[in-house]
C-alpha cells in the first residue's frame, strides 16, 4: 500500500452524510482559498472574497484528509479552485496527493495571472487539465475581468499549450457576447478565438438572473432570456459546421412542453443526484453552486470530521427526489418556459457526465 494511504485519518464522517453520498459522489470542487488577485464584475464568489471572520483558506492537512474521505466515498475527479487557487501555496503538493490517492482526473480553474514558473513545477505537471477563465476574445470583450487581464491570461494559455498541458477555457456568457461585432455574434467570435489558441475545449457558464442570491452581486452583465436563447441556438448551428473544438454550453431554458416529453433527461439536478460536493474554507459544503454566498449548505466540516447539516439552512430541503422537475433553486419570470439545472450541458464531453452518470443515454 502506498505510504499516503497509511496516513492516520482523524476525520470522522457523520453516518447520515455517508449514507447519502457513498456510491453517488463522483466529483469534488475544492475552493481552496478565499483570496483572488482580480475583482471581476460578474464573480459569483464575491461575498466569500470580501468578508470572512474566521479563515480564508482550507488548511493543507484538512484539505488532504477531505480528499481521502471523498475518494473513499467514490469520488474520482477533483477540481481545485478559489478565489485564485495558484495563491494557495500547497496547491502543487495537493495535486500530487490527489493523483497518488487514485483520483483519475485532477484539474484546476485559474484566472491565468500567476508567475510563469508555476507551470514548470514537477507536481503541477501531473495535473490532467488546466482551465483558464477568459470572458472575451479581445481586451474590450474581456474587460469585465479587469484591465490588462486579457493579455496576461492569453500568455499563460499559450505557454500551457506549448508545454503540453490539457488546456480548456471557461467563459461566462455575458451580454457583450450576445451582441454582434462586425456582423458576427460575439459568442461565435469567442469560439473562433479559443480554437485559434489550440485549446481542447471551451466551457460556457451562464449569468442569467434566476431569483437566486448571486443575482444581487454579479453585476449588470447578464444577457436577457431572449438574447441568451438566441446565442445558444447560434452556437448549436455554428458548431455543426465542422468546428474542431469541443464545446460545453448550459441549455438552462427550455419550453415546458419539451421538458415533459423527456423529464428523465432534462430533469438532471446535481442536488438530487448527489454526484458532487463544493467545499469552502469557512467549513461549509454545498451541492448546488447557485447557493454560494447564501447560508444554505448540505454539511459542515472541521478538523474532527464531516457533519450533515440538519438545521433550517439545510440545502437538502429544496430537493424533491420523487419527481424529475426543473431547477429546484431558481425561478424565472416567463410563461411556458422552465429553468434547467445550471450543470445541465447536453452532449458535453466531461468524464463524470459521460463515464459515471452516462446521462446522454437518457436522451430520447
Rosetta blueprint (number, residue, H / E / L):
1 X L
2 X L
3 X H
4 X H
5 X H
6 X H
7 X L
8 X L
9 X L
10 X L
11 X L
12 X E
13 X E
14 X L
15 X H
16 X H
17 X H
18 X H
19 X H
20 X H
21 X H
22 X L
23 X L
24 X L
25 X L
26 X L
27 X E
28 X E
29 X E
30 X E
31 X E
32 X E
33 X E
34 X L
35 X L
36 X L
37 X L
38 X L
39 X L
40 X L
41 X L
42 X L
43 X L
44 X L
45 X L
46 X H
47 X H
48 X H
49 X H
50 X H
51 X L
52 X L
53 X L
54 X L
55 X L
56 X L
57 X E
58 X L
59 X L
60 X H
61 X H
62 X H
63 X H
64 X H
65 X H
66 X H
67 X H
68 X H
69 X H
70 X H
71 X H
72 X H
73 X H
74 X L
75 X L
76 X L
77 X E
78 X E
79 X E
80 X E
81 X E
82 X E
83 X L
84 X L
85 X H
86 X H
87 X H
88 X L
89 X L
90 X L
91 X H
92 X H
93 X H
94 X H
95 X H
96 X H
97 X H
98 X H
99 X H
100 X H
101 X H
102 X L
103 X L
104 X L
105 X E
106 X E
107 X E
108 X E
109 X E
110 X E
111 X L
112 X L
113 X L
114 X L
115 X L
116 X H
117 X H
118 X H
119 X H
120 X H
121 X L
122 X L
123 X L
124 X H
125 X H
126 X H
127 X L
128 X L
129 X E
130 X E
131 X E
132 X E
133 X E
134 X L
135 X L
136 X L
137 X L
138 X L
139 X L
140 X L
141 X L
142 X L
143 X H
144 X H
145 X H
146 X L
147 X L
148 X L
149 X H
150 X H
151 X H
152 X H
153 X H
154 X H
155 X H
156 X H
157 X H
158 X H
159 X H
160 X H
161 X H
162 X H
163 X L
164 X L
165 X L
166 X L
167 X E
168 X E
169 X E
170 X E
171 X E
172 X E
173 X E
174 X E
175 X H
176 X H
177 X H
178 X H
179 X L
180 X E
181 X E
182 X L
183 X L
184 X E
185 X E
186 X H
187 X H
188 X H
189 X H
190 X H
191 X H
192 X H
193 X H
194 X H
195 X H
196 X H
197 X L
198 X L
199 X L
200 X L
201 X E
202 X E
203 X E
204 X E
205 X E
206 X E
207 X L
208 X L
209 X L
210 X L
211 X L
212 X L
213 X H
214 X H
215 X H
216 X H
217 X L
218 X L
219 X L
220 X L
221 X L
222 X E
223 X L
224 X L
225 X H
226 X H
227 X H
228 X H
229 X H
230 X H
231 X H
232 X H
233 X H
234 X H
235 X H
236 X H
237 X H
238 X H
239 X H
240 X L
241 X L
242 X L
243 X L
244 X L
245 X L
246 X E
247 X E
248 X E
249 X L
250 X L
251 X L
252 X L
253 X E
254 X E
255 X E
256 X H
257 X H
258 X H
259 X H
260 X H
261 X H
262 X L
263 X H
264 X H
265 X H
266 X H
267 X L
268 X L
269 X L
270 X H
271 X H
272 X H
273 X H
274 X L
275 X L
276 X E
277 X E
278 X E
279 X E
280 X E
281 X L
282 X L
283 X L
284 X E
285 X E
286 X E
287 X L
288 X L
289 X H
290 X H
291 X H
292 X L
293 X L
294 X L
295 X L
296 X L
297 X E
298 X L
299 X E
300 X E
301 X E
302 X E
303 X L
304 X L
305 X E
306 X E
307 X E
308 X E
309 X L
310 X L
311 X L
312 X L
313 X L
314 X E
315 X H
316 X H
317 X H
318 X H
319 X L
320 X L
321 X L
322 X L
323 X L
324 X L
325 X L
326 X L
327 X L
328 X L
329 X L
330 X L
331 X L
332 X L
333 X L
334 X L
335 X L
336 X L
337 X E
338 X E
339 X E
340 X L
341 X L
342 X L
343 X L
344 X L
345 X L
346 X L
347 X L
348 X L
349 X L
350 X L
351 X H
352 X H
353 X H
354 X H
355 X H
356 X H
357 X L
358 X L
359 X H
360 X H
361 X H
362 X H
363 X L
364 X L
